[in-house]
Amino acid sequence: MSKIEKLIEIEGFDDPLEFLSQFVHDSVCPGICSIPGCDYTTDVEPDQEGGWCEHCETNTVKSGIVLAGII
Ligand SMILES: [Zn+2]
């Protein structure tokens, strides 16, 4: 399962389009840590590619919109 699929599942959506239509015009978007095995999620800016993961203590949280390749 890819990170975007995992994030969508965690957030309770059925598919990426539903997820994107919910957040693409918002000022915050759910993000997920990009490190394999870490499922830390937090709200980040939609274009965030290096948000803080409190689990890994690194700047590895990417927004769902970035993961989906829209930005
Ligand atoms: Zn992490």
N, CA, C, O and the ligand as a Tripos MOL2 file, in Angstrom:
@<TRIPOS>MOLECULE
protein
  285   283    72     0     0
PROTEIN
NO_CHARGES

@<TRIPOS>ATOM
      1 N           0.8480   -1.1990    0.0000 N.3       1 MET1
      2 CA          0.0000    0.0000    0.0000 C.3       1 MET1
      3 C           0.8840    1.2500    0.0000 C.2       1 MET1
      4 O           1.8110    1.3610    0.8020 O.2       1 MET1
      5 N           0.5960    2.1730   -0.8880 N.am      2 SER2
      6 CA          1.3890    3.3980   -0.9570 C.3       2 SER2
      7 C           0.9900    4.3450    0.1700 C.2       2 SER2
      8 O          -0.0220    4.1490    0.8430 O.2       2 SER2
      9 N           1.8140    5.3800    0.3570 N.am      3 LYS3
     10 CA          1.5380    6.3530    1.4240 C.3       3 LYS3
     11 C           0.2120    7.0810    1.1900 C.2       3 LYS3
     12 O          -0.5460    7.3190    2.1310 O.2       3 LYS3
     13 N          -0.0590    7.4280   -0.0540 N.am      4 ILE4
     14 CA         -1.3110    8.1480   -0.3110 C.3       4 ILE4
     15 C          -2.5100    7.2380   -0.0460 C.2       4 ILE4
     16 O          -3.5300    7.6900    0.4760 O.2       4 ILE4
     17 N          -2.3920    5.9780   -0.4000 N.am      5 GLU5
     18 CA         -3.4870    5.0340   -0.1190 C.3       5 GLU5
     19 C          -3.6880    4.8810    1.3910 C.2       5 GLU5
     20 O          -4.8170    4.8300    1.8780 O.2       5 GLU5
     21 N          -2.5830    4.8100    2.1120 N.am      6 LYS6
     22 CA         -2.6530    4.6590    3.5670 C.3       6 LYS6
     23 C          -3.2990    5.8860    4.2000 C.2       6 LYS6
     24 O          -4.1490    5.7660    5.0820 O.2       6 LYS6
     25 N          -2.8900    7.0610    3.7430 N.am      7 LEU7
     26 CA         -3.4350    8.3010    4.2860 C.3       7 LEU7
     27 C          -4.9350    8.4000    4.0280 C.2       7 LEU7
     28 O          -5.7020    8.7930    4.9070 O.2       7 LEU7
     29 N          -5.3370    8.0460    2.8370 N.am      8 ILE8
     30 CA         -6.7540    8.0840    2.4830 C.3       8 ILE8
     31 C          -7.5530    7.1270    3.3580 C.2       8 ILE8
     32 O          -8.6560    7.4480    3.8010 O.2       8 ILE8
     33 N          -6.9870    5.9540    3.6010 N.am      9 GLU9
     34 CA         -7.6650    4.9780    4.4610 C.3       9 GLU9
     35 C          -7.7880    5.5180    5.8930 C.2       9 GLU9
     36 O          -8.8460    5.4180    6.5140 O.2       9 GLU9
     37 N          -6.6940    6.0910    6.4040 N.am     10 ILE10
     38 CA         -6.6990    6.6240    7.7660 C.3      10 ILE10
     39 C          -7.7280    7.7350    7.9030 C.2      10 ILE10
     40 O          -8.4110    7.8390    8.9210 O.2      10 ILE10
     41 N          -7.8340    8.5720    6.8630 N.am     11 GLU11
     42 CA         -8.7580    9.7080    6.9090 C.3      11 GLU11
     43 C         -10.1930    9.3050    6.6080 C.2      11 GLU11
     44 O         -11.1040   10.1210    6.7510 O.2      11 GLU11
     45 N         -10.4110    8.0660    6.1950 N.am     12 GLY12
     46 CA        -11.7600    7.5690    6.0170 C.3      12 GLY12
     47 C         -12.3750    7.8130    4.6490 C.2      12 GLY12
     48 O         -13.5970    7.8200    4.5040 O.2      12 GLY12
     49 N         -11.5160    8.0160    3.6330 N.am     13 PHE13
     50 CA        -12.0340    8.2020    2.2820 C.3      13 PHE13
     51 C         -11.9020    6.9030    1.4810 C.2      13 PHE13
     52 O         -11.0990    6.0260    1.8030 O.2      13 PHE13
     53 N         -12.7220    6.8120    0.4240 N.am     14 ASP14
     54 CA        -12.7210    5.6090   -0.3980 C.3      14 ASP14
     55 C         -11.7160    5.6840   -1.5450 C.2      14 ASP14
     56 O         -11.1650    4.6590   -1.9460 O.2      14 ASP14
     57 N         -11.4740    6.8660   -2.0700 N.am     15 ASP15
     58 CA        -10.5490    6.9580   -3.1980 C.3      15 ASP15
     59 C          -9.8730    8.3280   -3.2330 C.2      15 ASP15
     60 O         -10.3540    9.2690   -2.6010 O.2      15 ASP15
     61 N          -8.7570    8.4510   -3.9670 N.am     16 PRO16
     62 CA         -7.9800    9.6950   -3.9780 C.3      16 PRO16
     63 C          -8.7750   10.8990   -4.4540 C.2      16 PRO16
     64 O          -8.5850   11.9980   -3.9320 O.2      16 PRO16
     65 N          -9.6530   10.7280   -5.4220 N.am     17 LEU17
     66 CA        -10.4060   11.8700   -5.9380 C.3      17 LEU17
     67 C         -11.3070   12.4780   -4.8730 C.2      17 LEU17
     68 O         -11.4290   13.6980   -4.7700 O.2      17 LEU17
     69 N         -11.9320   11.6210   -4.0890 N.am     18 GLU18
     70 CA        -12.8000   12.0940   -3.0130 C.3      18 GLU18
     71 C         -11.9800   12.8810   -1.9890 C.2      18 GLU18
     72 O         -12.3860   13.9420   -1.5150 O.2      18 GLU18
     73 N         -10.8160   12.3210   -1.6680 N.am     19 PHE19
     74 CA         -9.8980   12.9700   -0.7320 C.3      19 PHE19
     75 C          -9.4760   14.3380   -1.2570 C.2      19 PHE19
     76 O          -9.5470   15.3340   -0.5370 O.2      19 PHE19
     77 N          -9.0400   14.3850   -2.5070 N.am     20 LEU20
     78 CA         -8.5220   15.6300   -3.0910 C.3      20 LEU20
     79 C          -9.6000   16.6890   -3.1970 C.2      20 LEU20
     80 O          -9.3430   17.8620   -2.9290 O.2      20 LEU20
     81 N         -10.8010   16.2960   -3.5830 N.am     21 SER21
     82 CA        -11.8550   17.2820   -3.7440 C.3      21 SER21
     83 C         -12.2190   17.9050   -2.4030 C.2      21 SER21
     84 O         -12.7080   19.0330   -2.3470 O.2      21 SER21
     85 N         -11.9780   17.1670   -1.3290 N.am     22 GLN22
     86 CA        -12.2550   17.6850    0.0130 C.3      22 GLN22
     87 C         -11.2320   18.7360    0.4410 C.2      22 GLN22
     88 O         -11.5820   19.7070    1.1140 O.2      22 GLN22
     89 N          -9.9580   18.5430    0.0500 N.am     23 PHE23
     90 CA         -8.8820   19.3570    0.6240 C.3      23 PHE23
     91 C          -8.1640   20.2690   -0.3590 C.2      23 PHE23
     92 O          -7.3700   21.1100    0.0620 O.2      23 PHE23
     93 N          -8.4180   20.1270   -1.6570 N.am     24 VAL24
     94 CA         -7.6000   20.8640   -2.6280 C.3      24 VAL24
     95 C          -7.7700   22.3650   -2.5060 C.2      24 VAL24
     96 O          -6.8590   23.1170   -2.8540 O.2      24 VAL24
     97 N          -8.9210   22.8210   -2.0180 N.am     25 HIS25
     98 CA         -9.1420   24.2560   -1.8700 C.3      25 HIS25
     99 C          -9.0250   24.7140   -0.4230 C.2      25 HIS25
    100 O          -9.3580   25.8550   -0.1030 O.2      25 HIS25
    101 N          -8.5620   23.8430    0.4410 N.am     26 ASP26
    102 CA         -8.4660   24.1560    1.8600 C.3      26 ASP26
    103 C          -7.0770   24.7160    2.1980 C.2      26 ASP26
    104 O          -6.1430   24.5880    1.4060 O.2      26 ASP26
    105 N          -6.9480   25.3300    3.3640 N.am     27 SER27
    106 CA         -5.6540   25.8720    3.7670 C.3      27 SER27
    107 C          -4.8250   24.8510    4.5420 C.2      27 SER27
    108 O          -3.6250   25.0400    4.7370 O.2      27 SER27
    109 N          -5.4620   23.7800    4.9790 N.am     28 VAL28
    110 CA         -4.7270   22.6800    5.5880 C.3      28 VAL28
    111 C          -5.1850   21.3710    4.9530 C.2      28 VAL28
    112 O          -6.2950   21.2600    4.4310 O.2      28 VAL28
    113 N          -4.2940   20.3900    5.0150 N.am     29 CYS29
    114 CA         -4.5580   19.0990    4.3900 C.3      29 CYS29
    115 C          -3.8940   18.0300    5.2420 C.2      29 CYS29
    116 O          -2.7980   18.2530    5.7570 O.2      29 CYS29
    117 N          -4.5240   16.8830    5.4030 N.am     30 PRO30
    118 CA         -3.8560   15.8240    6.1320 C.3      30 PRO30
    119 C          -2.5650   15.4080    5.4210 C.2      30 PRO30
    120 O          -2.5140   15.3250    4.1930 O.2      30 PRO30
    121 N          -1.5390   15.1520    6.2080 N.am     31 GLY31
    122 CA         -0.2710   14.6800    5.6530 C.3      31 GLY31
    123 C           0.1610   13.4330    6.3830 C.2      31 GLY31
    124 O          -0.3330   13.1240    7.4670 O.2      31 GLY31
    125 N           1.0970   12.7160    5.7720 N.am     32 ILE32
    126 CA          1.6020   11.4790    6.3840 C.3      32 ILE32
    127 C           3.1140   11.4250    6.2420 C.2      32 ILE32
    128 O           3.6690   11.8970    5.2500 O.2      32 ILE32
    129 N           3.7760   10.8510    7.2340 N.am     33 CYS33
    130 CA          5.2350   10.6870    7.2030 C.3      33 CYS33
    131 C           5.6180    9.7870    6.0370 C.2      33 CYS33
    132 O           4.9700    8.7710    5.7850 O.2      33 CYS33
    133 N           6.6850   10.1710    5.3220 N.am     34 SER34
    134 CA          7.0880    9.4180    4.1310 C.3      34 SER34
    135 C           8.0640    8.2890    4.4370 C.2      34 SER34
    136 O           8.4820    7.5810    3.5200 O.2      34 SER34
    137 N           8.4310    8.1060    5.6770 N.am     35 ILE35
    138 CA          9.3490    7.0270    6.0330 C.3      35 ILE35
    139 C           8.6030    5.6840    6.0770 C.2      35 ILE35
    140 O           7.5550    5.5800    6.7150 O.2      35 ILE35
    141 N           9.1370    4.6630    5.4040 N.am     36 PRO36
    142 CA          8.4590    3.3560    5.4030 C.3      36 PRO36
    143 C           8.2270    2.8300    6.8170 C.2      36 PRO36
    144 O           9.1310    2.8370    7.6530 O.2      36 PRO36
    145 N           7.0170    2.3820    7.0660 N.am     37 GLY37
    146 CA          6.6930    1.8140    8.3610 C.3      37 GLY37
    147 C           6.1610    2.8080    9.3620 C.2      37 GLY37
    148 O           5.6630    2.4180   10.4180 O.2      37 GLY37
    149 N           6.2560    4.0970    9.0500 N.am     38 CYS38
    150 CA          5.7230    5.1280    9.9480 C.3      38 CYS38
    151 C           4.4090    5.6350    9.3830 C.2      38 CYS38
    152 O           4.3530    6.0710    8.2330 O.2      38 CYS38
    153 N           3.3630    5.5820   10.1750 N.am     39 ASP39
    154 CA          2.0450    6.0240    9.7280 C.3      39 ASP39
    155 C           1.6010    7.2870   10.4530 C.2      39 ASP39
    156 O           0.4050    7.5440   10.5880 O.2      39 ASP39
    157 N           2.5590    8.0690   10.9160 N.am     40 TYR40
    158 CA          2.2270    9.3200   11.6070 C.3      40 TYR40
    159 C           1.5290   10.2750   10.6440 C.2      40 TYR40
    160 O           2.0280   10.5400    9.5500 O.2      40 TYR40
    161 N           0.3830   10.7830   11.0520 N.am     41 THR41
    162 CA         -0.3270   11.7600   10.2210 C.3      41 THR41
    163 C          -0.5930   13.0170   11.0320 C.2      41 THR41
    164 O          -0.7640   12.9680   12.2500 O.2      41 THR41
    165 N          -0.6240   14.1390   10.3340 N.am     42 THR42
    166 CA         -0.9220   15.4250   10.9590 C.3      42 THR42
    167 C          -1.4060   16.3820    9.8860 C.2      42 THR42
    168 O          -1.1640   16.1600    8.7000 O.2      42 THR42
    169 N          -2.0910   17.4480   10.2930 N.am     43 ASP43
    170 CA         -2.5290   18.4460    9.3140 C.3      43 ASP43
    171 C          -1.3690   19.3660    8.9560 C.2      43 ASP43
    172 O          -0.6920   19.8980    9.8350 O.2      43 ASP43
    173 N          -1.1490   19.5460    7.6680 N.am     44 VAL44
    174 CA         -0.0660   20.3890    7.1740 C.3      44 VAL44
    175 C          -0.6110   21.3150    6.0960 C.2      44 VAL44
    176 O          -1.7680   21.2040    5.6900 O.2      44 VAL44
    177 N           0.2470   22.2390    5.6360 N.am     45 GLU45
    178 CA         -0.1330   23.0670    4.4960 C.3      45 GLU45
    179 C          -0.2090   22.1740    3.2610 C.2      45 GLU45
    180 O           0.5200   21.1880    3.1570 O.2      45 GLU45
    181 N          -1.1020   22.5260    2.3150 N.am     46 PRO46
    182 CA         -1.3130   21.6550    1.1540 C.3      46 PRO46
    183 C          -0.0540   21.3850    0.3250 C.2      46 PRO46
    184 O           0.0630   20.3300   -0.3000 O.2      46 PRO46
    185 N           0.9050   22.3530    0.3180 N.am     47 ASP47
    186 CA          2.1270   22.1490   -0.4780 C.3      47 ASP47
    187 C           3.3050   21.6690    0.3610 C.2      47 ASP47
    188 O           4.4520   21.7130   -0.0840 O.2      47 ASP47
    189 N           3.0190   21.2140    1.5660 N.am     48 GLN48
    190 CA          4.0860   20.7860    2.4810 C.3      48 GLN48
    191 C           4.7700   19.5000    2.0000 C.2      48 GLN48
    192 O           4.1120   18.4920    1.7390 O.2      48 GLN48
    193 N           6.1090   19.5560    1.8890 N.am     49 GLU49
    194 CA          6.8780   18.3640    1.5170 C.3      49 GLU49
    195 C           7.8420   17.9440    2.6210 C.2      49 GLU49
    196 O           8.5010   16.9100    2.5110 O.2      49 GLU49
    197 N           7.9280   18.7490    3.6960 N.am     50 GLY50
    198 CA          8.8730   18.4250    4.7500 C.3      50 GLY50
    199 C           8.3590   18.8150    6.1160 C.2      50 GLY50
    200 O           9.0400   19.5120    6.8680 O.2      50 GLY50
    201 N           7.1520   18.3640    6.4400 N.am     51 GLY51
    202 CA          6.5790   18.6610    7.7440 C.3      51 GLY51
    203 C           7.1830   17.7890    8.8390 C.2      51 GLY51
    204 O           7.7580   16.7360    8.5680 O.2      51 GLY51
    205 N           7.0430   18.2410   10.0590 N.am     52 TRP52
    206 CA          7.6660   17.5730   11.2000 C.3      52 TRP52
    207 C           6.9140   16.3060   11.6020 C.2      52 TRP52
    208 O           5.7110   16.3400   11.8630 O.2      52 TRP52
    209 N           7.6380   15.1930   11.6490 N.am     53 CYS53
    210 CA          7.0810   13.9440   12.1690 C.3      53 CYS53
    211 C           7.5310   13.7860   13.6110 C.2      53 CYS53
    212 O           8.7250   13.6660   13.8840 O.2      53 CYS53
    213 N           6.5660   13.7880   14.5440 N.am     54 GLU54
    214 CA          6.9110   13.6720   15.9650 C.3      54 GLU54
    215 C           7.3640   12.2640   16.3150 C.2      54 GLU54
    216 O           8.0220   12.0530   17.3340 O.2      54 GLU54
    217 N           7.0150   11.3060   15.4770 N.am     55 HIS55
    218 CA          7.4140    9.9230   15.7160 C.3      55 HIS55
    219 C           8.8730    9.7080   15.3180 C.2      55 HIS55
    220 O           9.6530    9.1500   16.0890 O.2      55 HIS55
    221 N           9.2420   10.1530   14.1070 N.am     56 CYS56
    222 CA         10.6030    9.9530   13.5950 C.3      56 CYS56
    223 C          11.5420   11.1000   13.9940 C.2      56 CYS56
    224 O          12.7630   10.9650   13.9190 O.2      56 CYS56
    225 N          10.9580   12.2330   14.4200 N.am     57 GLU57
    226 CA         11.7230   13.4400   14.7160 C.3      57 GLU57
    227 C          12.5550   13.8840   13.5230 C.2      57 GLU57
    228 O          13.7350   14.2120   13.6460 O.2      57 GLU57
    229 N          11.9050   13.8840   12.3650 N.am     58 THR58
    230 CA         12.5220   14.3830   11.1370 C.3      58 THR58
    231 C          11.4640   15.1580   10.3450 C.2      58 THR58
    232 O          10.2690   15.0600   10.6230 O.2      58 THR58
    233 N          11.9160   15.9170    9.3700 N.am     59 ASN59
    234 CA         10.9940   16.6840    8.5220 C.3      59 ASN59
    235 C          10.5840   15.8450    7.3170 C.2      59 ASN59
    236 O          11.0510   16.0790    6.2020 O.2      59 ASN59
    237 N           9.7190   14.8790    7.5430 N.am     60 THR60
    238 CA          9.3940   13.9060    6.4980 C.3      60 THR60
    239 C           7.9000   13.7930    6.2280 C.2      60 THR60
    240 O           7.4770   12.8910    5.5050 O.2      60 THR60
    241 N           7.0960   14.6820    6.7890 N.am     61 VAL61
    242 CA          5.6510   14.6100    6.5470 C.3      61 VAL61
    243 C           5.3000   15.3560    5.2510 C.2      61 VAL61
    244 O           5.6100   16.5360    5.0900 O.2      61 VAL61
    245 N           4.6530   14.6410    4.3440 N.am     62 LYS62
    246 CA          4.2000   15.2400    3.0880 C.3      62 LYS62
    247 C           2.6780   15.2950    3.0870 C.2      62 LYS62
    248 O           2.0090   14.3870    3.5810 O.2      62 LYS62
    249 N           2.1430   16.3770    2.5250 N.am     63 SER63
    250 CA          0.6800   16.4870    2.4660 C.3      63 SER63
    251 C           0.1290   15.4890    1.4570 C.2      63 SER63
    252 O           0.8230   15.0540    0.5380 O.2      63 SER63
    253 N          -1.1290   15.1430    1.6540 N.am     64 GLY64
    254 CA         -1.7760   14.2040    0.7470 C.3      64 GLY64
    255 C          -1.8390   14.7210   -0.6720 C.2      64 GLY64
    256 O          -1.7790   13.9480   -1.6280 O.2      64 GLY64
    257 N          -1.9610   16.0340   -0.8100 N.am     65 ILE65
    258 CA         -2.0230   16.6290   -2.1480 C.3      65 ILE65
    259 C          -0.6760   16.5070   -2.8510 C.2      65 ILE65
    260 O          -0.6200   16.2300   -4.0490 O.2      65 ILE65
    261 N           0.4050   16.7110   -2.1100 N.am     66 VAL66
    262 CA          1.7450   16.5130   -2.6830 C.3      66 VAL66
    263 C           1.9330   15.0480   -3.0760 C.2      66 VAL66
    264 O           2.4400   14.7440   -4.1550 O.2      66 VAL66
    265 N           1.5220   14.1570   -2.1920 N.am     67 LEU67
    266 CA          1.6670   12.7210   -2.4790 C.3      67 LEU67
    267 C           0.8790   12.3130   -3.7230 C.2      67 LEU67
    268 O           1.2960   11.4400   -4.4840 O.2      67 LEU67
    269 N          -0.2630   12.9610   -3.9090 N.am     68 ALA68
    270 CA         -1.1000   12.6250   -5.0650 C.3      68 ALA68
    271 C          -0.5750   13.2640   -6.3500 C.2      68 ALA68
    272 O          -1.0500   12.9490   -7.4410 O.2      68 ALA68
    273 N           0.4090   14.1640   -6.2200 N.am     69 GLY69
    274 CA          1.0420   14.7340   -7.3930 C.3      69 GLY69
    275 C           0.3130   15.9050   -8.0110 C.2      69 GLY69
    276 O           0.5780   16.2590   -9.1600 O.2      69 GLY69
    277 N          -0.6060   16.5190   -7.2680 N.am     70 ILE70
    278 CA         -1.3630   17.6470   -7.8040 C.3      70 ILE70
    279 C          -0.5210   18.9140   -7.8180 C.2      70 ILE70
    280 O          -0.6010   19.7050   -8.7580 O.2      70 ILE70
    281 N           0.2910   19.1130   -6.7710 N.am     71 ILE71
    282 CA          1.1320   20.3160   -6.6960 C.3      71 ILE71
    283 C           2.5360   19.9590   -7.1750 C.2      71 ILE71
    284 O           3.4170   20.8190   -7.1990 O.2      71 ILE71
    285 ZN          7.5900    9.3340   10.7960 Zn       72 ZN72
@<TRIPOS>BOND
     1     1     2 1
     2     2     3 1
     3     3     4 2
     4     3     5 am
     5     5     6 1
     6     6     7 1
     7     7     8 2
     8     7     9 am
     9     9    10 1
    10    10    11 1
    11    11    12 2
    12    11    13 am
    13    13    14 1
    14    14    15 1
    15    15    16 2
    16    15    17 am
    17    17    18 1
    18    18    19 1
    19    19    20 2
    20    19    21 am
    21    21    22 1
    22    22    23 1
    23    23    24 2
    24    23    25 am
    25    25    26 1
    26    26    27 1
    27    27    28 2
    28    27    29 am
    29    29    30 1
    30    30    31 1
    31    31    32 2
    32    31    33 am
    33    33    34 1
    34    34    35 1
    35    35    36 2
    36    35    37 am
    37    37    38 1
    38    38    39 1
    39    39    40 2
    40    39    41 am
    41    41    42 1
    42    42    43 1
    43    43    44 2
    44    43    45 am
    45    45    46 1
    46    46    47 1
    47    47    48 2
    48    47    49 am
    49    49    50 1
    50    50    51 1
    51    51    52 2
    52    51    53 am
    53    53    54 1
    54    54    55 1
    55    55    56 2
    56    55    57 am
    57    57    58 1
    58    58    59 1
    59    59    60 2
    60    59    61 am
    61    61    62 1
    62    62    63 1
    63    63    64 2
    64    63    65 am
    65    65    66 1
    66    66    67 1
    67    67    68 2
    68    67    69 am
    69    69    70 1
    70    70    71 1
    71    71    72 2
    72    71    73 am
    73    73    74 1
    74    74    75 1
    75    75    76 2
    76    75    77 am
    77    77    78 1
    78    78    79 1
    79    79    80 2
    80    79    81 am
    81    81    82 1
    82    82    83 1
    83    83    84 2
    84    83    85 am
    85    85    86 1
    86    86    87 1
    87    87    88 2
    88    87    89 am
    89    89    90 1
    90    90    91 1
    91    91    92 2
    92    91    93 am
    93    93    94 1
    94    94    95 1
    95    95    96 2
    96    95    97 am
    97    97    98 1
    98    98    99 1
    99    99   100 2
   100    99   101 am
   101   101   102 1
   102   102   103 1
   103   103   104 2
   104   103   105 am
   105   105   106 1
   106   106   107 1
   107   107   108 2
   108   107   109 am
   109   109   110 1
   110   110   111 1
   111   111   112 2
   112   111   113 am
   113   113   114 1
   114   114   115 1
   115   115   116 2
   116   115   117 am
   117   117   118 1
   118   118   119 1
   119   119   120 2
   120   119   121 am
   121   121   122 1
   122   122   123 1
   123   123   124 2
   124   123   125 am
   125   125   126 1
   126   126   127 1
   127   127   128 2
   128   127   129 am
   129   129   130 1
   130   130   131 1
   131   131   132 2
   132   131   133 am
   133   133   134 1
   134   134   135 1
   135   135   136 2
   136   135   137 am
   137   137   138 1
   138   138   139 1
   139   139   140 2
   140   139   141 am
   141   141   142 1
   142   142   143 1
   143   143   144 2
   144   143   145 am
   145   145   146 1
   146   146   147 1
   147   147   148 2
   148   147   149 am
   149   149   150 1
   150   150   151 1
   151   151   152 2
   152   151   153 am
   153   153   154 1
   154   154   155 1
   155   155   156 2
   156   155   157 am
   157   157   158 1
   158   158   159 1
   159   159   160 2
   160   159   161 am
   161   161   162 1
   162   162   163 1
   163   163   164 2
   164   163   165 am
   165   165   166 1
   166   166   167 1
   167   167   168 2
   168   167   169 am
   169   169   170 1
   170   170   171 1
   171   171   172 2
   172   171   173 am
   173   173   174 1
   174   174   175 1
   175   175   176 2
   176   175   177 am
   177   177   178 1
   178   178   179 1
   179   179   180 2
   180   179   181 am
   181   181   182 1
   182   182   183 1
   183   183   184 2
   184   183   185 am
   185   185   186 1
   186   186   187 1
   187   187   188 2
   188   187   189 am
   189   189   190 1
   190   190   191 1
   191   191   192 2
   192   191   193 am
   193   193   194 1
   194   194   195 1
   195   195   196 2
   196   195   197 am
   197   197   198 1
   198   198   199 1
   199   199   200 2
   200   199   201 am
   201   201   202 1
   202   202   203 1
   203   203   204 2
   204   203   205 am
   205   205   206 1
   206   206   207 1
   207   207   208 2
   208   207   209 am
   209   209   210 1
   210   210   211 1
   211   211   212 2
   212   211   213 am
   213   213   214 1
   214   214   215 1
   215   215   216 2
   216   215   217 am
   217   217   218 1
   218   218   219 1
   219   219   220 2
   220   219   221 am
   221   221   222 1
   222   222   223 1
   223   223   224 2
   224   223   225 am
   225   225   226 1
   226   226   227 1
   227   227   228 2
   228   227   229 am
   229   229   230 1
   230   230   231 1
   231   231   232 2
   232   231   233 am
   233   233   234 1
   234   234   235 1
   235   235   236 2
   236   235   237 am
   237   237   238 1
   238   238   239 1
   239   239   240 2
   240   239   241 am
   241   241   242 1
   242   242   243 1
   243   243   244 2
   244   243   245 am
   245   245   246 1
   246   246   247 1
   247   247   248 2
   248   247   249 am
   249   249   250 1
   250   250   251 1
   251   251   252 2
   252   251   253 am
   253   253   254 1
   254   254   255 1
   255   255   256 2
   256   255   257 am
   257   257   258 1
   258   258   259 1
   259   259   260 2
   260   259   261 am
   261   261   262 1
   262   262   263 1
   263   263   264 2
   264   263   265 am
   265   265   266 1
   266   266   267 1
   267   267   268 2
   268   267   269 am
   269   269   270 1
   270   270   271 1
   271   271   272 2
   272   271   273 am
   273   273   274 1
   274   274   275 1
   275   275   276 2
   276   275   277 am
   277   277   278 1
   278   278   279 1
   279   279   280 2
   280   279   281 am
   281   281   282 1
   282   282   283 1
   283   283   284 2
@<TRIPOS>SUBSTRUCTURE
     1 MET1         2 RESIDUE 1 A MET
     2 SER2         6 RESIDUE 1 A SER
     3 LYS3        10 RESIDUE 1 A LYS
     4 ILE4        14 RESIDUE 1 A ILE
     5 GLU5        18 RESIDUE 1 A GLU
     6 LYS6        22 RESIDUE 1 A LYS
     7 LEU7        26 RESIDUE 1 A LEU
     8 ILE8        30 RESIDUE 1 A ILE
     9 GLU9        34 RESIDUE 1 A GLU
    10 ILE10       38 RESIDUE 1 A ILE
    11 GLU11       42 RESIDUE 1 A GLU
    12 GLY12       46 RESIDUE 1 A GLY
    13 PHE13       50 RESIDUE 1 A PHE
    14 ASP14       54 RESIDUE 1 A ASP
    15 ASP15       58 RESIDUE 1 A ASP
    16 PRO16       62 RESIDUE 1 A PRO
    17 LEU17       66 RESIDUE 1 A LEU
    18 GLU18       70 RESIDUE 1 A GLU
    19 PHE19       74 RESIDUE 1 A PHE
    20 LEU20       78 RESIDUE 1 A LEU
    21 SER21       82 RESIDUE 1 A SER
    22 GLN22       86 RESIDUE 1 A GLN
    23 PHE23       90 RESIDUE 1 A PHE
    24 VAL24       94 RESIDUE 1 A VAL
    25 HIS25       98 RESIDUE 1 A HIS
    26 ASP26      102 RESIDUE 1 A ASP
    27 SER27      106 RESIDUE 1 A SER
    28 VAL28      110 RESIDUE 1 A VAL
    29 CYS29      114 RESIDUE 1 A CYS
    30 PRO30      118 RESIDUE 1 A PRO
    31 GLY31      122 RESIDUE 1 A GLY
    32 ILE32      126 RESIDUE 1 A ILE
    33 CYS33      130 RESIDUE 1 A CYS
    34 SER34      134 RESIDUE 1 A SER
    35 ILE35      138 RESIDUE 1 A ILE
    36 PRO36      142 RESIDUE 1 A PRO
    37 GLY37      146 RESIDUE 1 A GLY
    38 CYS38      150 RESIDUE 1 A CYS
    39 ASP39      154 RESIDUE 1 A ASP
    40 TYR40      158 RESIDUE 1 A TYR
    41 THR41      162 RESIDUE 1 A THR
    42 THR42      166 RESIDUE 1 A THR
    43 ASP43      170 RESIDUE 1 A ASP
    44 VAL44      174 RESIDUE 1 A VAL
    45 GLU45      178 RESIDUE 1 A GLU
    46 PRO46      182 RESIDUE 1 A PRO
    47 ASP47      186 RESIDUE 1 A ASP
    48 GLN48      190 RESIDUE 1 A GLN
    49 GLU49      194 RESIDUE 1 A GLU
    50 GLY50      198 RESIDUE 1 A GLY
    51 GLY51      202 RESIDUE 1 A GLY
    52 TRP52      206 RESIDUE 1 A TRP
    53 CYS53      210 RESIDUE 1 A CYS
    54 GLU54      214 RESIDUE 1 A GLU
    55 HIS55      218 RESIDUE 1 A HIS
    56 CYS56      222 RESIDUE 1 A CYS
    57 GLU57      226 RESIDUE 1 A GLU
    58 THR58      230 RESIDUE 1 A THR
    59 ASN59      234 RESIDUE 1 A ASN
    60 THR60      238 RESIDUE 1 A THR
    61 VAL61      242 RESIDUE 1 A VAL
    62 LYS62      246 RESIDUE 1 A LYS
    63 SER63      250 RESIDUE 1 A SER
    64 GLY64      254 RESIDUE 1 A GLY
    65 ILE65      258 RESIDUE 1 A ILE
    66 VAL66      262 RESIDUE 1 A VAL
    67 LEU67      266 RESIDUE 1 A LEU
    68 ALA68      270 RESIDUE 1 A ALA
    69 GLY69      274 RESIDUE 1 A GLY
    70 ILE70      278 RESIDUE 1 A ILE
    71 ILE71      282 RESIDUE 1 A ILE
    72 ZN72       285 GROUP 0 **** ****
